[in-house]
Amino acid sequence: MAKRLVIAGLVGYFSLFMVLTLALGFRWNKQRKAPDQPIAFSHEIHVGRLNLDCLFCHDTADKSFFAGVPPVSRCMECHISVKLESAEVQKIHKYMEDQEPIPWNRVHRIRIRDQVYFSHERHVKKDVACAECHGDLGAMAKVRAVRSLKMGFCVSCHQEKEAPTDCLICHK
């Protein structure tokens, strides 16, 4: 009887371990999945092939906490006359016509914004390449998170670059 209980306990323990491992793996993969966007914008084309600088579209990254998303008017600077036959460019024209912002779906998020201070401006001014946190966007047709952007990642980067690691640098 005791032997059966031990075996049942071990089977239960390992079953619970497997279920938790699968659940965490599923959650991690879901977080890293590229969200669908209202317009199939390709960083692979714009950054990879056309060599547009990140600040061309994300023009607040060097002067703000947020990199921000470009306004429709930024897209229209080129797409007023480029690839007009494209269904995706026609969507941009529609947003412009309706005077509506493109409702992009967020890819990266610092979840505890009320406790953590992060500034794109500081990092851009220290010449931290966007790819260090966001991955090689020039190779991504569809953007997805490639780093966790959690405390361990940030602390490791600060240590590697000999940047300050005092808690009050990031925590309010």
PyMOL CGO cylinders between C-alpha atoms (Angstrom):
from pymol import cmd
from pymol.cgo import CYLINDER

trace = [
    CYLINDER, 0.00, 0.00, 0.00, 2.77, 2.44, 0.96, 0.3, 1, 1, 1, 1, 1, 1,
    CYLINDER, 2.77, 2.44, 0.96, 4.65, 1.58, -2.21, 0.3, 1, 1, 1, 1, 1, 1,
    CYLINDER, 4.65, 1.58, -2.21, 1.58, 2.47, -4.31, 0.3, 1, 1, 1, 1, 1, 1,
    CYLINDER, 1.58, 2.47, -4.31, 1.23, 5.80, -2.50, 0.3, 1, 1, 1, 1, 1, 1,
    CYLINDER, 1.23, 5.80, -2.50, 4.88, 6.64, -3.15, 0.3, 1, 1, 1, 1, 1, 1,
    CYLINDER, 4.88, 6.64, -3.15, 4.52, 5.73, -6.82, 0.3, 1, 1, 1, 1, 1, 1,
    CYLINDER, 4.52, 5.73, -6.82, 1.27, 7.72, -7.11, 0.3, 1, 1, 1, 1, 1, 1,
    CYLINDER, 1.27, 7.72, -7.11, 2.96, 10.67, -5.37, 0.3, 1, 1, 1, 1, 1, 1,
    CYLINDER, 2.96, 10.67, -5.37, 5.93, 10.55, -7.74, 0.3, 1, 1, 1, 1, 1, 1,
    CYLINDER, 5.93, 10.55, -7.74, 3.70, 10.26, -10.81, 0.3, 1, 1, 1, 1, 1, 1,
    CYLINDER, 3.70, 10.26, -10.81, 1.60, 13.18, -9.53, 0.3, 1, 1, 1, 1, 1, 1,
    CYLINDER, 1.60, 13.18, -9.53, 4.69, 15.27, -8.81, 0.3, 1, 1, 1, 1, 1, 1,
    CYLINDER, 4.69, 15.27, -8.81, 6.21, 14.69, -12.25, 0.3, 1, 1, 1, 1, 1, 1,
    CYLINDER, 6.21, 14.69, -12.25, 2.84, 15.19, -13.96, 0.3, 1, 1, 1, 1, 1, 1,
    CYLINDER, 2.84, 15.19, -13.96, 2.42, 18.54, -12.20, 0.3, 1, 1, 1, 1, 1, 1,
    CYLINDER, 2.42, 18.54, -12.20, 6.01, 19.45, -13.17, 0.3, 1, 1, 1, 1, 1, 1,
    CYLINDER, 6.01, 19.45, -13.17, 5.30, 18.63, -16.83, 0.3, 1, 1, 1, 1, 1, 1,
    CYLINDER, 5.30, 18.63, -16.83, 2.04, 20.59, -16.86, 0.3, 1, 1, 1, 1, 1, 1,
    CYLINDER, 2.04, 20.59, -16.86, 3.73, 23.65, -15.32, 0.3, 1, 1, 1, 1, 1, 1,
    CYLINDER, 3.73, 23.65, -15.32, 6.67, 23.39, -17.74, 0.3, 1, 1, 1, 1, 1, 1,
    CYLINDER, 6.67, 23.39, -17.74, 4.32, 23.21, -20.72, 0.3, 1, 1, 1, 1, 1, 1,
    CYLINDER, 4.32, 23.21, -20.72, 2.20, 26.10, -19.43, 0.3, 1, 1, 1, 1, 1, 1,
    CYLINDER, 2.20, 26.10, -19.43, 5.25, 28.32, -18.90, 0.3, 1, 1, 1, 1, 1, 1,
    CYLINDER, 5.25, 28.32, -18.90, 6.63, 27.36, -22.30, 0.3, 1, 1, 1, 1, 1, 1,
    CYLINDER, 6.63, 27.36, -22.30, 3.31, 28.18, -23.95, 0.3, 1, 1, 1, 1, 1, 1,
    CYLINDER, 3.31, 28.18, -23.95, 3.16, 31.53, -22.13, 0.3, 1, 1, 1, 1, 1, 1,
    CYLINDER, 3.16, 31.53, -22.13, 6.73, 32.42, -23.17, 0.3, 1, 1, 1, 1, 1, 1,
    CYLINDER, 6.73, 32.42, -23.17, 6.10, 31.51, -26.82, 0.3, 1, 1, 1, 1, 1, 1,
    CYLINDER, 6.10, 31.51, -26.82, 2.84, 33.46, -26.83, 0.3, 1, 1, 1, 1, 1, 1,
    CYLINDER, 2.84, 33.46, -26.83, 4.67, 36.52, -25.47, 0.3, 1, 1, 1, 1, 1, 1,
    CYLINDER, 4.67, 36.52, -25.47, 7.34, 36.26, -28.16, 0.3, 1, 1, 1, 1, 1, 1,
    CYLINDER, 7.34, 36.26, -28.16, 4.84, 35.79, -30.99, 0.3, 1, 1, 1, 1, 1, 1,
    CYLINDER, 4.84, 35.79, -30.99, 4.57, 38.71, -33.37, 0.3, 1, 1, 1, 1, 1, 1,
    CYLINDER, 4.57, 38.71, -33.37, 1.18, 40.35, -32.91, 0.3, 1, 1, 1, 1, 1, 1,
    CYLINDER, 1.18, 40.35, -32.91, -1.00, 40.93, -35.94, 0.3, 1, 1, 1, 1, 1, 1,
    CYLINDER, -1.00, 40.93, -35.94, -0.97, 44.55, -37.04, 0.3, 1, 1, 1, 1, 1, 1,
    CYLINDER, -0.97, 44.55, -37.04, -3.60, 46.61, -38.85, 0.3, 1, 1, 1, 1, 1, 1,
    CYLINDER, -3.60, 46.61, -38.85, -1.08, 47.16, -41.66, 0.3, 1, 1, 1, 1, 1, 1,
    CYLINDER, -1.08, 47.16, -41.66, 1.49, 44.53, -42.66, 0.3, 1, 1, 1, 1, 1, 1,
    CYLINDER, 1.49, 44.53, -42.66, 4.42, 46.88, -42.13, 0.3, 1, 1, 1, 1, 1, 1,
    CYLINDER, 4.42, 46.88, -42.13, 7.80, 45.26, -42.84, 0.3, 1, 1, 1, 1, 1, 1,
    CYLINDER, 7.80, 45.26, -42.84, 10.87, 46.44, -40.96, 0.3, 1, 1, 1, 1, 1, 1,
    CYLINDER, 10.87, 46.44, -40.96, 12.74, 44.00, -43.21, 0.3, 1, 1, 1, 1, 1, 1,
    CYLINDER, 12.74, 44.00, -43.21, 11.97, 46.26, -46.18, 0.3, 1, 1, 1, 1, 1, 1,
    CYLINDER, 11.97, 46.26, -46.18, 12.15, 49.67, -44.53, 0.3, 1, 1, 1, 1, 1, 1,
    CYLINDER, 12.15, 49.67, -44.53, 15.15, 49.06, -42.26, 0.3, 1, 1, 1, 1, 1, 1,
    CYLINDER, 15.15, 49.06, -42.26, 16.85, 46.09, -43.90, 0.3, 1, 1, 1, 1, 1, 1,
    CYLINDER, 16.85, 46.09, -43.90, 16.62, 47.01, -47.59, 0.3, 1, 1, 1, 1, 1, 1,
    CYLINDER, 16.62, 47.01, -47.59, 16.00, 50.78, -47.57, 0.3, 1, 1, 1, 1, 1, 1,
    CYLINDER, 16.00, 50.78, -47.57, 18.32, 51.43, -44.59, 0.3, 1, 1, 1, 1, 1, 1,
    CYLINDER, 18.32, 51.43, -44.59, 15.92, 53.85, -42.90, 0.3, 1, 1, 1, 1, 1, 1,
    CYLINDER, 15.92, 53.85, -42.90, 17.23, 54.91, -39.51, 0.3, 1, 1, 1, 1, 1, 1,
    CYLINDER, 17.23, 54.91, -39.51, 14.99, 54.03, -36.55, 0.3, 1, 1, 1, 1, 1, 1,
    CYLINDER, 14.99, 54.03, -36.55, 14.75, 57.72, -35.66, 0.3, 1, 1, 1, 1, 1, 1,
    CYLINDER, 14.75, 57.72, -35.66, 13.28, 58.51, -39.07, 0.3, 1, 1, 1, 1, 1, 1,
    CYLINDER, 13.28, 58.51, -39.07, 9.99, 56.93, -38.01, 0.3, 1, 1, 1, 1, 1, 1,
    CYLINDER, 9.99, 56.93, -38.01, 10.39, 56.79, -34.23, 0.3, 1, 1, 1, 1, 1, 1,
    CYLINDER, 10.39, 56.79, -34.23, 11.41, 60.42, -34.02, 0.3, 1, 1, 1, 1, 1, 1,
    CYLINDER, 11.41, 60.42, -34.02, 10.67, 60.89, -30.32, 0.3, 1, 1, 1, 1, 1, 1,
    CYLINDER, 10.67, 60.89, -30.32, 13.06, 58.14, -29.16, 0.3, 1, 1, 1, 1, 1, 1,
    CYLINDER, 13.06, 58.14, -29.16, 15.95, 60.58, -28.76, 0.3, 1, 1, 1, 1, 1, 1,
    CYLINDER, 15.95, 60.58, -28.76, 13.90, 63.14, -26.81, 0.3, 1, 1, 1, 1, 1, 1,
    CYLINDER, 13.90, 63.14, -26.81, 11.36, 61.16, -24.80, 0.3, 1, 1, 1, 1, 1, 1,
    CYLINDER, 11.36, 61.16, -24.80, 10.76, 58.16, -22.55, 0.3, 1, 1, 1, 1, 1, 1,
    CYLINDER, 10.76, 58.16, -22.55, 8.89, 56.51, -25.42, 0.3, 1, 1, 1, 1, 1, 1,
    CYLINDER, 8.89, 56.51, -25.42, 10.08, 55.72, -28.91, 0.3, 1, 1, 1, 1, 1, 1,
    CYLINDER, 10.08, 55.72, -28.91, 6.49, 56.22, -30.01, 0.3, 1, 1, 1, 1, 1, 1,
    CYLINDER, 6.49, 56.22, -30.01, 4.82, 55.10, -33.17, 0.3, 1, 1, 1, 1, 1, 1,
    CYLINDER, 4.82, 55.10, -33.17, 5.03, 57.25, -36.27, 0.3, 1, 1, 1, 1, 1, 1,
    CYLINDER, 5.03, 57.25, -36.27, 2.02, 59.31, -37.25, 0.3, 1, 1, 1, 1, 1, 1,
    CYLINDER, 2.02, 59.31, -37.25, 0.26, 58.46, -40.49, 0.3, 1, 1, 1, 1, 1, 1,
    CYLINDER, 0.26, 58.46, -40.49, 1.74, 61.62, -42.00, 0.3, 1, 1, 1, 1, 1, 1,
    CYLINDER, 1.74, 61.62, -42.00, 5.24, 60.11, -41.62, 0.3, 1, 1, 1, 1, 1, 1,
    CYLINDER, 5.24, 60.11, -41.62, 4.21, 57.09, -43.69, 0.3, 1, 1, 1, 1, 1, 1,
    CYLINDER, 4.21, 57.09, -43.69, 2.64, 59.42, -46.24, 0.3, 1, 1, 1, 1, 1, 1,
    CYLINDER, 2.64, 59.42, -46.24, 5.91, 61.30, -46.76, 0.3, 1, 1, 1, 1, 1, 1,
    CYLINDER, 5.91, 61.30, -46.76, 6.94, 58.41, -49.00, 0.3, 1, 1, 1, 1, 1, 1,
    CYLINDER, 6.94, 58.41, -49.00, 3.69, 56.63, -49.71, 0.3, 1, 1, 1, 1, 1, 1,
    CYLINDER, 3.69, 56.63, -49.71, 2.04, 59.63, -51.31, 0.3, 1, 1, 1, 1, 1, 1,
    CYLINDER, 2.04, 59.63, -51.31, 3.78, 58.37, -54.45, 0.3, 1, 1, 1, 1, 1, 1,
    CYLINDER, 3.78, 58.37, -54.45, 5.40, 55.01, -53.64, 0.3, 1, 1, 1, 1, 1, 1,
    CYLINDER, 5.40, 55.01, -53.64, 3.68, 51.60, -54.04, 0.3, 1, 1, 1, 1, 1, 1,
    CYLINDER, 3.68, 51.60, -54.04, 0.25, 53.14, -54.47, 0.3, 1, 1, 1, 1, 1, 1,
    CYLINDER, 0.25, 53.14, -54.47, -1.14, 49.87, -55.88, 0.3, 1, 1, 1, 1, 1, 1,
    CYLINDER, -1.14, 49.87, -55.88, -0.33, 48.01, -52.64, 0.3, 1, 1, 1, 1, 1, 1,
    CYLINDER, -0.33, 48.01, -52.64, -3.35, 47.05, -50.53, 0.3, 1, 1, 1, 1, 1, 1,
    CYLINDER, -3.35, 47.05, -50.53, -1.37, 47.90, -47.39, 0.3, 1, 1, 1, 1, 1, 1,
    CYLINDER, -1.37, 47.90, -47.39, -0.46, 51.36, -48.68, 0.3, 1, 1, 1, 1, 1, 1,
    CYLINDER, -0.46, 51.36, -48.68, -4.10, 51.90, -49.57, 0.3, 1, 1, 1, 1, 1, 1,
    CYLINDER, -4.10, 51.90, -49.57, -4.92, 51.23, -45.91, 0.3, 1, 1, 1, 1, 1, 1,
    CYLINDER, -4.92, 51.23, -45.91, -2.45, 53.99, -44.94, 0.3, 1, 1, 1, 1, 1, 1,
    CYLINDER, -2.45, 53.99, -44.94, -4.19, 56.36, -47.35, 0.3, 1, 1, 1, 1, 1, 1,
    CYLINDER, -4.19, 56.36, -47.35, -7.54, 55.47, -45.77, 0.3, 1, 1, 1, 1, 1, 1,
    CYLINDER, -7.54, 55.47, -45.77, -6.25, 56.27, -42.26, 0.3, 1, 1, 1, 1, 1, 1,
    CYLINDER, -6.25, 56.27, -42.26, -4.91, 59.58, -43.58, 0.3, 1, 1, 1, 1, 1, 1,
    CYLINDER, -4.91, 59.58, -43.58, -8.17, 60.36, -45.32, 0.3, 1, 1, 1, 1, 1, 1,
    CYLINDER, -8.17, 60.36, -45.32, -10.16, 59.59, -42.16, 0.3, 1, 1, 1, 1, 1, 1,
    CYLINDER, -10.16, 59.59, -42.16, -7.64, 61.54, -40.06, 0.3, 1, 1, 1, 1, 1, 1,
    CYLINDER, -7.64, 61.54, -40.06, -7.20, 58.55, -37.76, 0.3, 1, 1, 1, 1, 1, 1,
    CYLINDER, -7.20, 58.55, -37.76, -4.00, 57.19, -36.25, 0.3, 1, 1, 1, 1, 1, 1,
    CYLINDER, -4.00, 57.19, -36.25, -3.03, 53.67, -37.23, 0.3, 1, 1, 1, 1, 1, 1,
    CYLINDER, -3.03, 53.67, -37.23, -4.02, 51.47, -34.26, 0.3, 1, 1, 1, 1, 1, 1,
    CYLINDER, -4.02, 51.47, -34.26, -0.77, 49.53, -34.00, 0.3, 1, 1, 1, 1, 1, 1,
    CYLINDER, -0.77, 49.53, -34.00, -0.65, 46.63, -31.54, 0.3, 1, 1, 1, 1, 1, 1,
    CYLINDER, -0.65, 46.63, -31.54, 2.07, 46.98, -28.96, 0.3, 1, 1, 1, 1, 1, 1,
    CYLINDER, 2.07, 46.98, -28.96, 5.01, 44.57, -29.24, 0.3, 1, 1, 1, 1, 1, 1,
    CYLINDER, 5.01, 44.57, -29.24, 7.21, 45.61, -26.29, 0.3, 1, 1, 1, 1, 1, 1,
    CYLINDER, 7.21, 45.61, -26.29, 5.91, 46.58, -22.88, 0.3, 1, 1, 1, 1, 1, 1,
    CYLINDER, 5.91, 46.58, -22.88, 7.49, 47.26, -19.52, 0.3, 1, 1, 1, 1, 1, 1,
    CYLINDER, 7.49, 47.26, -19.52, 4.70, 45.87, -17.38, 0.3, 1, 1, 1, 1, 1, 1,
    CYLINDER, 4.70, 45.87, -17.38, 5.37, 47.69, -14.11, 0.3, 1, 1, 1, 1, 1, 1,
    CYLINDER, 5.37, 47.69, -14.11, 5.72, 51.19, -15.53, 0.3, 1, 1, 1, 1, 1, 1,
    CYLINDER, 5.72, 51.19, -15.53, 4.54, 52.69, -12.21, 0.3, 1, 1, 1, 1, 1, 1,
    CYLINDER, 4.54, 52.69, -12.21, 7.61, 51.21, -10.47, 0.3, 1, 1, 1, 1, 1, 1,
    CYLINDER, 7.61, 51.21, -10.47, 10.24, 51.30, -13.21, 0.3, 1, 1, 1, 1, 1, 1,
    CYLINDER, 10.24, 51.30, -13.21, 11.66, 54.34, -14.94, 0.3, 1, 1, 1, 1, 1, 1,
    CYLINDER, 11.66, 54.34, -14.94, 12.93, 53.74, -18.46, 0.3, 1, 1, 1, 1, 1, 1,
    CYLINDER, 12.93, 53.74, -18.46, 13.91, 56.36, -21.00, 0.3, 1, 1, 1, 1, 1, 1,
    CYLINDER, 13.91, 56.36, -21.00, 14.60, 55.72, -24.66, 0.3, 1, 1, 1, 1, 1, 1,
    CYLINDER, 14.60, 55.72, -24.66, 16.19, 59.17, -24.77, 0.3, 1, 1, 1, 1, 1, 1,
    CYLINDER, 16.19, 59.17, -24.77, 18.97, 58.23, -22.33, 0.3, 1, 1, 1, 1, 1, 1,
    CYLINDER, 18.97, 58.23, -22.33, 19.78, 55.05, -24.21, 0.3, 1, 1, 1, 1, 1, 1,
    CYLINDER, 19.78, 55.05, -24.21, 19.73, 56.67, -27.67, 0.3, 1, 1, 1, 1, 1, 1,
    CYLINDER, 19.73, 56.67, -27.67, 22.01, 59.48, -26.45, 0.3, 1, 1, 1, 1, 1, 1,
    CYLINDER, 22.01, 59.48, -26.45, 24.45, 56.87, -25.07, 0.3, 1, 1, 1, 1, 1, 1,
    CYLINDER, 24.45, 56.87, -25.07, 24.49, 55.22, -28.53, 0.3, 1, 1, 1, 1, 1, 1,
    CYLINDER, 24.49, 55.22, -28.53, 22.81, 52.01, -27.42, 0.3, 1, 1, 1, 1, 1, 1,
    CYLINDER, 22.81, 52.01, -27.42, 21.73, 50.41, -30.69, 0.3, 1, 1, 1, 1, 1, 1,
    CYLINDER, 21.73, 50.41, -30.69, 18.01, 49.67, -30.95, 0.3, 1, 1, 1, 1, 1, 1,
    CYLINDER, 18.01, 49.67, -30.95, 18.90, 46.08, -31.92, 0.3, 1, 1, 1, 1, 1, 1,
    CYLINDER, 18.90, 46.08, -31.92, 20.44, 45.42, -28.50, 0.3, 1, 1, 1, 1, 1, 1,
    CYLINDER, 20.44, 45.42, -28.50, 16.95, 45.35, -26.96, 0.3, 1, 1, 1, 1, 1, 1,
    CYLINDER, 16.95, 45.35, -26.96, 14.67, 44.94, -29.96, 0.3, 1, 1, 1, 1, 1, 1,
    CYLINDER, 14.67, 44.94, -29.96, 16.71, 42.49, -32.04, 0.3, 1, 1, 1, 1, 1, 1,
    CYLINDER, 16.71, 42.49, -32.04, 17.65, 42.74, -35.71, 0.3, 1, 1, 1, 1, 1, 1,
    CYLINDER, 17.65, 42.74, -35.71, 14.56, 44.54, -36.95, 0.3, 1, 1, 1, 1, 1, 1,
    CYLINDER, 14.56, 44.54, -36.95, 16.05, 44.75, -40.43, 0.3, 1, 1, 1, 1, 1, 1,
    CYLINDER, 16.05, 44.75, -40.43, 15.60, 40.99, -40.69, 0.3, 1, 1, 1, 1, 1, 1,
    CYLINDER, 15.60, 40.99, -40.69, 11.99, 40.98, -39.42, 0.3, 1, 1, 1, 1, 1, 1,
    CYLINDER, 11.99, 40.98, -39.42, 9.09, 41.15, -41.82, 0.3, 1, 1, 1, 1, 1, 1,
    CYLINDER, 9.09, 41.15, -41.82, 6.84, 41.06, -38.74, 0.3, 1, 1, 1, 1, 1, 1,
    CYLINDER, 6.84, 41.06, -38.74, 8.15, 42.51, -35.47, 0.3, 1, 1, 1, 1, 1, 1,
    CYLINDER, 8.15, 42.51, -35.47, 8.18, 40.35, -32.37, 0.3, 1, 1, 1, 1, 1, 1,
    CYLINDER, 8.18, 40.35, -32.37, 9.77, 40.62, -28.95, 0.3, 1, 1, 1, 1, 1, 1,
    CYLINDER, 9.77, 40.62, -28.95, 13.16, 38.92, -28.90, 0.3, 1, 1, 1, 1, 1, 1,
    CYLINDER, 13.16, 38.92, -28.90, 14.25, 39.89, -25.38, 0.3, 1, 1, 1, 1, 1, 1,
    CYLINDER, 14.25, 39.89, -25.38, 12.38, 39.70, -22.10, 0.3, 1, 1, 1, 1, 1, 1,
    CYLINDER, 12.38, 39.70, -22.10, 13.15, 43.35, -21.20, 0.3, 1, 1, 1, 1, 1, 1,
    CYLINDER, 13.15, 43.35, -21.20, 12.94, 42.31, -17.57, 0.3, 1, 1, 1, 1, 1, 1,
    CYLINDER, 12.94, 42.31, -17.57, 15.23, 43.43, -14.79, 0.3, 1, 1, 1, 1, 1, 1,
    CYLINDER, 15.23, 43.43, -14.79, 17.84, 40.66, -15.25, 0.3, 1, 1, 1, 1, 1, 1,
    CYLINDER, 17.84, 40.66, -15.25, 18.34, 41.57, -18.91, 0.3, 1, 1, 1, 1, 1, 1,
    CYLINDER, 18.34, 41.57, -18.91, 18.72, 45.27, -18.09, 0.3, 1, 1, 1, 1, 1, 1,
    CYLINDER, 18.72, 45.27, -18.09, 21.10, 44.72, -15.15, 0.3, 1, 1, 1, 1, 1, 1,
    CYLINDER, 21.10, 44.72, -15.15, 23.29, 42.39, -17.24, 0.3, 1, 1, 1, 1, 1, 1,
    CYLINDER, 23.29, 42.39, -17.24, 23.47, 44.99, -20.00, 0.3, 1, 1, 1, 1, 1, 1,
    CYLINDER, 23.47, 44.99, -20.00, 24.33, 47.78, -17.54, 0.3, 1, 1, 1, 1, 1, 1,
    CYLINDER, 24.33, 47.78, -17.54, 27.07, 45.63, -15.99, 0.3, 1, 1, 1, 1, 1, 1,
    CYLINDER, 27.07, 45.63, -15.99, 28.48, 44.72, -19.41, 0.3, 1, 1, 1, 1, 1, 1,
    CYLINDER, 28.48, 44.72, -19.41, 28.58, 48.38, -20.47, 0.3, 1, 1, 1, 1, 1, 1,
    CYLINDER, 28.58, 48.38, -20.47, 29.74, 49.59, -17.05, 0.3, 1, 1, 1, 1, 1, 1,
    CYLINDER, 29.74, 49.59, -17.05, 26.60, 51.71, -16.74, 0.3, 1, 1, 1, 1, 1, 1,
    CYLINDER, 26.60, 51.71, -16.74, 25.16, 52.55, -13.32, 0.3, 1, 1, 1, 1, 1, 1,
    CYLINDER, 25.16, 52.55, -13.32, 23.39, 49.68, -11.55, 0.3, 1, 1, 1, 1, 1, 1,
    CYLINDER, 23.39, 49.68, -11.55, 22.16, 51.60, -8.51, 0.3, 1, 1, 1, 1, 1, 1,
    CYLINDER, 22.16, 51.60, -8.51, 18.53, 50.64, -7.84, 0.3, 1, 1, 1, 1, 1, 1,
    CYLINDER, 18.53, 50.64, -7.84, 17.34, 54.24, -7.97, 0.3, 1, 1, 1, 1, 1, 1,
    CYLINDER, 17.34, 54.24, -7.97, 18.55, 54.61, -11.57, 0.3, 1, 1, 1, 1, 1, 1,
    CYLINDER, 18.55, 54.61, -11.57, 15.52, 52.58, -12.70, 0.3, 1, 1, 1, 1, 1, 1,
    CYLINDER, 15.52, 52.58, -12.70, 13.23, 52.27, -9.69, 0.3, 1, 1, 1, 1, 1, 1,
    CYLINDER, 13.23, 52.27, -9.69, 11.09, 55.13, -8.40, 0.3, 1, 1, 1, 1, 1, 1,
]
cmd.load_cgo(trace, "trace")
